[in-house]
Amino acid sequence: MLRVRCLRGGSRGAEAAHYIGSRGGVFTGWVQQTFQSTQAAAASQNTCAADDKATSPVPKDCLVCSYNEWDPLEEVIVGRAENACVPPFSVEVKANTYEKYWGFYQKFGGQSFPKDHLKKAIAEIEEMCNILKGEGVTVKRPDPIDWSVKYKTPDFESTGMYAAMPRDILLVVGNEIIEAPMAWRARFFEYRAYRRLIKDYFNSGAKWTTAPKPTMADELYDQNYPIHSVEDRHKLAAQGKFVTTEFEPCFDAADFIRAGRDIFVQRSQVTNYMGIEWMRRHLAPDYRVHIISFKDPNPMHIDATFNIIGPGLVLSNPDRPCHQIELFKKAGWTVIQPPVPLIPDDHPLWMSSKWLSMNVLMLDEKRVMVDANETSIQKMFEKLGISTIKVNIRHANSLGGGFHCWTCDIRRRGTLQSYFD
């Protein structure tokens, strides 16, 4: 295992503040205070030695315990494609999807995804569950729900979407399950599919936290968010402008990625600074939350851009370079650029990019679940000495996620460690 030391959050906070300022950011004093408070909180913490292993306070019979993305996987939640519906074409959906699919959303919003395609996706995920069980992993599933039912709050009305991507809504940190507040109106009630499971985990001794639920009122979104081309999106992202405002905290759990005591997050179309600050305060002082950023015209969920696959080992998307990558290199990390995805242009990807090829699930440091069609990335892993477990979820990819998205690891066999200086 790579022996490195804990990254000082103070320098990380300063780096983030410097980056945002240098990009001509139009940010409020509150956001500046967020970075300053992050810096001050982290400055009070001394560096952690590599052999600084915390004894987990998890109850002996607790089913929940996971600190990173690569310790041996013992239990996982796998999502469901059943009853999946196309989200209504609201401003936040428009900001996160490709223009070529806007007509699809306008026509089918609130209705089922194409039935034949959905049937194939369901079968693929069932096979994925069987393979995980064959590898010795306990698999749990959310409850089926009718997502076509229209609902209304004092601030908006919508239909639902799915419970396909548990990584988007659930973040496990140690023995705590955190329910993300989400940012899409179509996902407001998505937590209901997971409540039975979470209550079971709570009864086994896990901590259970629900982040503040946003109202998702019109003020949370820039209703005039200008989207015309990829070039426009690049400019807006570089300026720190996103469709979500700072009206109230919001975040998707999939914008966070874990490496022991250090958790990395991006400001994205679905995760705002208030949401990041809520997580920073909630997890301090045991964990440090660091903001990193990418040359990404449409940031949403970090794990197809920056996927940590082992101690000191990270996949970094060559099309979306990380602005703070030197921090990882200086800490002794190996940064690997995955090969170009092989998925054909005519395959529908209604809610994602082709880079789901790097959205892999580590079963441990030497085993990875990877797309059976992506032979190039299979060879990359084999050169790294990592065995590939090949599974085809091509039709499931169309709904917006790869193996990491479709899962939420509940228990990994390992302890809390520090991997940065």
N, C-alpha and C positions, 0 to 999 in steps of 0.2 A: 504494500500500500504506500502511496506517495506520502512522505513525511514533510508536510509544510505547516505553516502556522496561520493564525487567524488574520484575516484582512481587517485593518483598522477602519471602522465605519466612518471616522472623521474625515480621512482623506478621500474616501469614496463619496461622502456627501459633498465635499468641496469640489471634487471632480465633476459631479453631476451639476452643481450650481454653475461652475465655470462653463460647462458644455452648453447649458441652456442659455446662459447670458451671451455666449459667443454666437449663438444661432439667431440672435435678434429676437429673443423670446418676448412676448407681450404677457408678462406674468404679474400677478397681484403681489402685494406685500405679504399676503398670507402664504403664498407658495414659497417665497423667499424664506419666511420664518420656518416653514416646514423643513427646508434643507438645513437651516441653521440649527433647529432643534435636533434633527437627525445627527448633525455633526457633534453637537454638544453632548448628546446622550452617549454617543459612541466613544467620545474622547475620554469619558470617565472609565472606560473599560480598558484594562491592560491587554497586551497581546496574549493570546492563548497558545500554550505549547502544543506541539503535535500530539503528544501523548496525554493531553488533557481530556480524559474520557469521563463524561458525567455518568453517574449511576442513575439510570432512569427511575423516576418516581412512579412509573406505571404500576398499578396493582397487579399482583401475580397472575390473576385469572383474566386480566383485561385482554380483549381481542385486538385492540388497536395499538399499534406502535410502529411508526415509520419516520425516519429522519432524512432520508435521501432518496435518490432515484435508482439505486443500484444494489443495495443490500439484498440478500436472498429473499425472494418474494414468497410469502406463505398464504396470504389471503388478499383477494382483490374484488372490487365491484366492477362488473362489466355492464355497459348500458344496453338499452333496448331500442330497436328500430320500430317496434310495433306501434301502429297508429300515428306515426310521425307525420306532421303537417307542415306545409309551407308557411312561414311566418308572413303576416300582412306586410305590405310594402311601405313601412314607415320610414322616417328620416334616418333612424339609426341603422336600419337594415340596408337602406340604399348606400350609406356611407361605408358599409363593410362588405359589399358584394361587387362583382364585376358588371360593367355596363351591359355586356352581352346577355346577362341573365335577368336584367330588370324587367323585361317583358314577361318572363316566366313568373316572377313574383307578382306582378300586376294581374296576371291572369289566374294564378292558382293560389294566391294568398288566402289562408284560412282553410284550404282544402288539403287532401292527402297528397304526399309526393306520389309520382307515378307508381301505380300498384305493382306492376311487374318488376320494376326496379326495386321497390321496397321488399318484395317477397325474396328476391335474391340477396339483398342485404341482410335480412333476418336470418336466412340460412347460413350465410357466411359467419355471422357473429355466433350462431349456435356452434358451428364447427370450431371457431376460435375458443369458445368456452370449453369444449371437449378436449382440445389440445392443451389448454392450460391445466385442466384437471389431470390429464395424462402426465404433465410435468410436475405433479405433486402440489399444485396450487388450489386452495379452496376458493370457489367462485360463488359470489352472491349477485343477485340481479334486482334492479328496482321493480316496483309494481307497474303493471300495464295501466295506462290512463287514457281516456278519450280526450285527445288534445284539440279536437275540433270544436269543443264547447266554448261559446263566447262568454267572456266575463267582463265586468265593468267595475272600476273603482271610482272614487270621486274625481280622479284626474285623467283617466283614459279608459278605453275599452280595446279589447284584443281577443284573439284566440291563442291557444298554446302552440308549442312546437314539438318537443319530444323529450325523452329522458335517455338519449343516446350517448351523451358525452358527460359522464360523471366527473371527469377532470375539470370541466368548466365550472361546476358548482360546488365541489367539495375539495378542501385542502386538508390533508392530514399532516399535522406537525407534532411529532412525538405521540402522545396518547390523546391528542385533541383533534376532533373533527370540526372544521370551520365551514359553515355554510356561507357561500358567497352571496352577496345581495343581487348580483347580475346587473346588466345594463339594458337588455332588450325587453321591451314590454311583452313580447311573446313568450318570455321565459320567467315572468313574474311568479308563477305558481309551480315552477318546475320542481321545487323542493318537495312537493307532496309525494312524488314517486319514490323518494328515498327515506321518508319519515319512519316507516316500519323498520328498516335496516338500522337507522341511526338510533332509534329507541333501544333496539337490541344491543347495540354497541355501548350505549350509555349505561344500560343495565349491567353490562359486564365490567364497568368501571371506567369507561372512557369519559373524557371531558367533551362537552358538546356546546359549541358556541355558534350563534347566528349573528352575523354582522348586521348593522342597522339596515333595515329594509327601506330602500328609497321610494319616494312617492311616484317617481317616474313622471312627474308633471312636465309640462312643455318646457319649463325653465332648465331642465336637466340636459336638453339638447339644443344645439345651435340649429334652429329651424331653417336658417338660410345657408347652411353649410355648403359652400360651393364645390361641386364635384363635376368636372367636365372631362378630365383626362388624367392619366398616370402622372404626367408632369405637374399638374395642379396638386395632386395628392402629395407628391414629393415636397413641393414648396410649403404646403400647409404643415406637414409633419415636421419639417425642418424648423418651422417657426413655433412648433409646439401647439398647433391648432388642431383640435379634434372635434368630432361631432358631439361628444359629451362635454359638458361644462363642469364648473366647480360648484354647482348649485347645492349638491349634497353628495355624500360618499357613494361611490359605486365601484365595483370591480368584479371581474370574472376570475375564478381561482386559477384558470389556465394561464394567466399572465404572470404567475409566480413559479419559480423552479427552485428546488431545495438542494442544498449541499451542506448538511449538518447544521452548524450554528449560523451559517450564512444563507440567506434566502434572497434571490435576485428577482426583480420585477421590472416591467416596462410600463411606462405611461402609454396607453393605447386608446383606440376608439371606444373601448368598453371599460377601461380602468382609469380613473382620474386620480389626481394628487391627493384629494381628500380620502379616497379609498386606500391609497398607499399609506397615508399618514395614520389612518385608523389601524391598519395592520402593524405598522411600526410600533405604535404605542401599545397595542394589545400584546405583541410578542416580546417586547423588551422586558427585562434586560437579558433574557436567556438566548434570544436570537437577534440577529442584525439583519435588517431589510435594506438592500442596496438597489438603487435605481440604475439600470443600464438602458442604453438606447441603441437604435440601429438605423441604418439607411434603408428605411422601409416606408413606402408610400401609403401603406394601409395597415399599420400595426394592430393586430388582434390575436392574442394568445401567443406565448413566447416559444412553445415547444416545436414549432416547425421552422423556427429561426435560430434558436439557441437551445440545444438539448444536452444537458449534462448526463453522461452515460457511465461515469465511473469516477473514482477519486483521482482528481487531476486530469480528467479527460472530458472534453466537450466537443460536440458537433456544432459548427458555426456555418450558417448558410452563406455561401459565397455571393449570392445575389443581394443579401441584406447584411453587410458587414457590421460588426459591433464597434461602436465608437470607443468603447473602453476596453478593447481586447488586450491591450498591453498590460492591464492590471492582472489578467489571468496568466499571461506569459511570464511576467516578472515573478509571479508566485510559483513558477515551475510547472504550470499546467501545459498539457499538450492540446493544441487546438487543431482540430481536423475539419477540413472542408469536404463534405460529402459530395459524391458525384451527381451530375445532372440527372433528374428523375427520368424514368423511361415511360411513364404513363402517356398514352397517345393523346393527341390534341382533340380528338373527337369524343373522348370519354367525358361525360358531364361531371363537373365539379361545381355544384351550385353554391357551395358555401366555403370554399377553400382553394388553395393553390396546389400545384403539382408537388410542392415540397413536403407533402405528407409522407414522402418516401423516407425522410429523416425523423419522422414522428414515431419512433420505435419504443418498445417496452423492454426494459432490462429485467430479466428474471433473476440474474445475479451478475457479478462482474464478468463472467465468462459465457453467459447465454443471453441472446437477444431475440425477441420476436420481431420479424421483419417481413415485408411484403414479398410473397412468393414470386411476383412478377419483376421485382427490382433486383435483377442479377448484379448490377454494378455495385450497389451498396452492400450486397451480400459478400462480394469479393473483398470490399473494403474492411468489413468486420472480420472476415477470415484472416486477413493479413495482420489484424490486430490481435489474433489469437482468441477471438470471440466466436463461439459456435452460434450458427443462425438457426432459428426455428421458423420455418417458412410457412406462412399462412396467407391465403388469398382473401382480402376484404375490399376488393376493388369497387364493388357496388356500394359497400358501406362507406367508402371514402367519399362518395358523392354527397353524403349527408353532412360532411364537414369535418371529418377527423380520421386520424390514423390510430395505431395501437395505443399510443400514450393518451390520446383524447378519449378513446372508447373505454378507458379503465381509470380506476382510482385505487391505488395500492393502499390497503388497510393495515396490513402487517408485513413488515420486513424484519428479518432476523439480524439485528445490529444494535449499536449503541450510538449515543450522541457524541459526535466528534467535531473537531475544527480542521478545516482543510486549507486555511488561508493565513497569511501573516499580516 
